[in-house]
Amino acid sequence: MCKISELISNVTCFEMIRENRWPDGVVHCPHCDSGHVKKNGHDTVQTECQHYQCKHCDRYFDDLTNTVFAGHHQPLKVWVSCLYLMGLNVSNSQISKELDLSLSDVHVMTTLLRTSVVKRKPDITLEGEVEFDEVYIVA
């Protein structure tokens, strides 16, 4: 039986991160938002992770800097697989079996992913005429 984490690669995941993070193809520094950035080698553990140096503020960063995936020991493909399974409403117990992780590791990962999604959710501002049907408001 094939596991989902075997179907995707870290290369694909890092390409997806770059496409979503910098959709115009221009890498921007997460510290000063400058587009004057040069490539600066690769990560020693996850070799697919590109390192950069900002020419404006002279700081270093990589593909995962200031993302929910930064600073964790699990490969990116495990995080993406976990996120995918969460989207399918799979339980933590099933995710731990599918990804061969302990239940406590999966709990930490799913909690972090959920809170990060909520933090990035834009505030909703209602304008104009708003209609509510069958809503009970407790005063």
Residue pairs with C-beta under 8 A, 6 or more apart in sequence:
3 98
3 99
3 100
4 81
4 84
4 85
4 98
4 99
5 77
5 78
5 81
5 98
5 99
5 100
8 77
8 80
8 81
9 77
10 46
10 48
10 75
10 76
10 77
11 48
12 77
13 48
13 76
13 77
13 79
13 80
14 46
14 48
14 49
14 50
14 63
14 76
16 80
17 63
17 64
17 67
17 69
17 76
18 27
18 50
18 63
21 63
21 67
22 28
26 35
27 35
27 37
27 52
28 34
28 35
28 37
29 35
29 36
29 37
29 52
29 54
29 56
29 57
29 59
29 61
30 61
30 65
30 66
31 54
31 57
31 59
31 61
32 54
32 56
32 57
32 59
34 54
34 55
34 56
34 57
36 54
36 55
36 56
37 52
37 53
37 54
37 55
38 52
38 53
38 55
39 50
39 51
39 52
40 51
40 52
40 53
40 60
41 51
42 48
42 49
42 50
42 51
43 49
43 51
43 62
46 75
46 76
48 76
49 62
49 63
49 64
49 76
50 62
50 63
51 60
51 61
51 62
52 60
52 61
52 62
53 59
53 60
54 60
54 61
64 70
64 71
64 76
68 79
68 112
68 113
68 116
69 76
69 79
72 79
74 101
74 105
74 109
78 99
78 101
79 109
79 113
81 98
81 99
82 95
82 99
82 106
82 109
82 110
82 113
83 113
85 94
85 95
85 98
85 99
86 95
86 110
86 113
86 114
90 98
92 103
92 106
92 107
92 110
93 103
95 101
95 106
95 110
96 102
96 103
96 105
96 106
99 106
101 109
